[in-house]
Every structure is written in structure tokens, then in C-alpha cells.
């Protein structure tokens, strides 16, 4: 069941979203060769306490950390560890959410660690742009698959694969609500978008095949062909004036 959010409820989601954006910004500034993914996660948890928000992921279906941190061929749901050190040339995806007074915000970014290859730079740029194209399709009267079509139509000419197993989603009082929002699909199909809907748009794009598998830890998804993967996400409200990104500071 899809729920429409009131202006008061959107106000609370804006607070959650801004906390997500602020902590993500701070984590990204910490990303450099030599830092561990566990240190980044520990920082995010401490900042949640200071900002009086609750980490959305810790304990969610048993996930053991506050941030999903995925490196290189890891697509999503990587588990942070004090034993996992970032190296120059890596790319690292930071997927993070919070809970504030009953409402959720969720966002992700993939960033370079030091100097990275031209291949990695292009993947990050294209995936981020695909997110913005998906968001641009979040207009009243459009259809859910218009979002995925915008993403897929942009990235596939680069030879990239669009992950199928994991998709975007509605968000609000629950971290994952209806509808599912695939990053692929036929234009003009699916549920019609209405003012008051809030969606987490999150393209996961692989430099090679779209195929992924989950490792033995039960969480970390990786590309089957070991190709790099990038993940960008924003929480987006559909308003009478078009899409409003809730997970950024400006």
C-alpha cells in the first residue's frame, strides 16, 4: 500500500534527510587511503547520537552496522570492519539512513579513494548522472517505470549493467515501503506517481555485467565478473512543483 505524506510529515522527513546528508558529507571528507571502513561506521554512529537521530540500518533484519560500506566490486550491503582498510585507487560506496521522530531518510554516494582510474571516474560520473535523470522523472502523472527507464536508457550505452536484484523503494514511516522502484523497465508502465509520494531512488550500476551474487556473510552483494560497481541514492518527495530531494543540505 502506497502512502501519501502530508506537509507536516514531509517536514519531519526533511529533518531526517538533512541529518543523513550532513553525516554523509562528513564521512566523505574522511575518506582517504589508510582509513578503515569500521572507523567510518563508528564515526557515523557517534554523530547520530550528537544529532539525536537513530541509525536506520543497525539491527535492520540483523545488519550489524550503521552504514553499508561497499568497496570496488561490492555493489551494496558491505559490512564495515576495522580490518578493512581503504587504499588509493579504490572506490567506496557509503549507504546510510536515519530515523527521526518516526520518519526515515536514506541516501548513498560512491566516492574515489585518492587518485582513481579513468574507468572508475567515468563510472562514478555516469551513475551519479543517472540518479539525477531518474529523479527528474519523479513528476506527478509519470509512472514508476519512467524512473527506471531514464536510468537504464542513460547508462547502458556506456556498456554498463543495471543491477536487477536490488531496487529503489518507497520510504516514510518504514525504511522500505511500496512501491518498488526498479532502475530499468519500459517507459509509461507501472504505478502512477502522485503528489505526497516519497521514493528512495538508487541506481546501482556495474562497469560490466548486471549480474550480482551475495557472499557467505549473507549481506555483501558483489559483481559476478568482479567489475567495479557504483551506487548513488536520494530520498525524493513528489510535490506540485516537481521532485524535491530531501537528502541534501542546500
Secondary structure in CASP SS format (residue, H / E / C, confidence):
PFRMAT SS
TARGET T0000
AUTHOR 0000-0000-0000
METHOD secondary structure of the structure
MODEL  1
X C 1.00
X C 1.00
X C 1.00
X C 1.00
X C 1.00
X C 1.00
X H 1.00
X H 1.00
X H 1.00
X H 1.00
X H 1.00
X H 1.00
X H 1.00
X H 1.00
X H 1.00
X H 1.00
X H 1.00
X H 1.00
X H 1.00
X H 1.00
X H 1.00
X H 1.00
X H 1.00
X H 1.00
X H 1.00
X H 1.00
X H 1.00
X H 1.00
X H 1.00
X H 1.00
X C 1.00
X C 1.00
X C 1.00
X C 1.00
X C 1.00
X E 1.00
X H 1.00
X H 1.00
X H 1.00
X H 1.00
X H 1.00
X H 1.00
X H 1.00
X H 1.00
X H 1.00
X H 1.00
X H 1.00
X H 1.00
X H 1.00
X H 1.00
X H 1.00
X C 1.00
X C 1.00
X E 1.00
X E 1.00
X C 1.00
X C 1.00
X C 1.00
X C 1.00
X H 1.00
X H 1.00
X H 1.00
X C 1.00
X C 1.00
X C 1.00
X C 1.00
X E 1.00
X E 1.00
X E 1.00
X E 1.00
X E 1.00
X C 1.00
X C 1.00
X E 1.00
X E 1.00
X E 1.00
X C 1.00
X C 1.00
X E 1.00
X C 1.00
X C 1.00
X C 1.00
X C 1.00
X C 1.00
X E 1.00
X C 1.00
X C 1.00
X C 1.00
X C 1.00
X C 1.00
X E 1.00
X E 1.00
X E 1.00
X E 1.00
X E 1.00
X E 1.00
X E 1.00
X E 1.00
X E 1.00
X E 1.00
X C 1.00
X C 1.00
X E 1.00
X E 1.00
X E 1.00
X E 1.00
X E 1.00
X E 1.00
X E 1.00
X E 1.00
X E 1.00
X E 1.00
X C 1.00
X C 1.00
X C 1.00
X C 1.00
X C 1.00
X H 1.00
X H 1.00
X H 1.00
X H 1.00
X H 1.00
X H 1.00
X H 1.00
X H 1.00
X H 1.00
X H 1.00
X H 1.00
X H 1.00
X H 1.00
X H 1.00
X H 1.00
X H 1.00
X H 1.00
X H 1.00
X H 1.00
X C 1.00
X C 1.00
X C 1.00
X C 1.00
X C 1.00
X C 1.00
X E 1.00
X H 1.00
X H 1.00
X H 1.00
X H 1.00
X H 1.00
X H 1.00
X H 1.00
X H 1.00
X H 1.00
X H 1.00
X H 1.00
X H 1.00
X H 1.00
X H 1.00
X H 1.00
X C 1.00
X C 1.00
X E 1.00
X E 1.00
X C 1.00
X C 1.00
X C 1.00
X C 1.00
X C 1.00
X E 1.00
X E 1.00
X E 1.00
X C 1.00
X C 1.00
X C 1.00
X C 1.00
X C 1.00
X C 1.00
X E 1.00
X E 1.00
X E 1.00
X E 1.00
X E 1.00
X C 1.00
X C 1.00
X C 1.00
X C 1.00
X C 1.00
X C 1.00
X C 1.00
X C 1.00
X C 1.00
X C 1.00
X E 1.00
X C 1.00
X C 1.00
X C 1.00
X C 1.00
X C 1.00
X E 1.00
X E 1.00
X E 1.00
X E 1.00
X C 1.00
X C 1.00
X E 1.00
X E 1.00
X E 1.00
X C 1.00
X C 1.00
X C 1.00
X C 1.00
X C 1.00
X E 1.00
X E 1.00
X E 1.00
X C 1.00
X C 1.00
X C 1.00
X C 1.00
X C 1.00
X C 1.00
X E 1.00
X E 1.00
X E 1.00
X C 1.00
X C 1.00
X C 1.00
X C 1.00
X C 1.00
X E 1.00
X E 1.00
X E 1.00
X C 1.00
X E 1.00
X E 1.00
X E 1.00
X E 1.00
X E 1.00
X E 1.00
X E 1.00
X C 1.00
X C 1.00
X E 1.00
X E 1.00
X E 1.00
X E 1.00
X C 1.00
X C 1.00
X C 1.00
X C 1.00
X C 1.00
END
